[in-house]
């Protein structure tokens, strides 16, 4: 952490300065990345520990190509947003060491399936911003196998291999503001 001040209180994600992204291998040669524009998170710090929760509205995924977007967002092969409009995460444990190294374990619910996920990263702060708000940041990364949530669409490449990677990297960058109320 950047200061010795202890974390305390309830924090909400500043959605302007936070991001919720995913990436996976495309055509064995590159990484395709997308983000959710309508997502949020909160962190509660009590004497009993920390609780991190977050949710993303599936239909807010940022993809520019209309046909691909429709297949990814609404299609039963991928997010199936009409039947499963949100992706939700709830932590079961949040650990931050004295240097800010962070491990968050919890449950990720997507497409009606809930599975355990562990993310690692860092925590910075608390710091006071120019407007008098107390902020912390959490930078977290996890890798999941998309098949565990029923995201199993695939296409073979003409000379072998598969169009999409099975592993998906989730990258969450949170700027969290403490509720002073």
C-alpha angles and dihedrals in degrees: 000000000000095000137028091238113120122241114250138160136022122312130194126200116258093224093200090062100034131079137199111198141164133195137187138174114274122199090346090279111073144023119250113209132191136166141209114240096192105056137118144178142193135201123203118195115194137155086269094058138265131315121196121191132174143167137190128199105233095214089061094069111130110236121143102199106084100209094047090045092052091050093046098044104034103020120105088227091068134011099343090205095183090064099027109031098169141049110209133192127191122179125229092189138008119193124185118178127207091270093051097255104152135200121185121187122185149115126295116203118198131152091001093303124112119198135166118261132182122202128188133196141100144305123212127189155330094227132159115241124215090266095058096257123135112233139185130180130217120195110190136174131186133170119216134179104240092211089070088071096041095262093134105139112136140166126201120237116235094246097037136287131070133285097231132037119238094220116080121195113216114203119189121183111183128188102192125195121203117239104240094187 
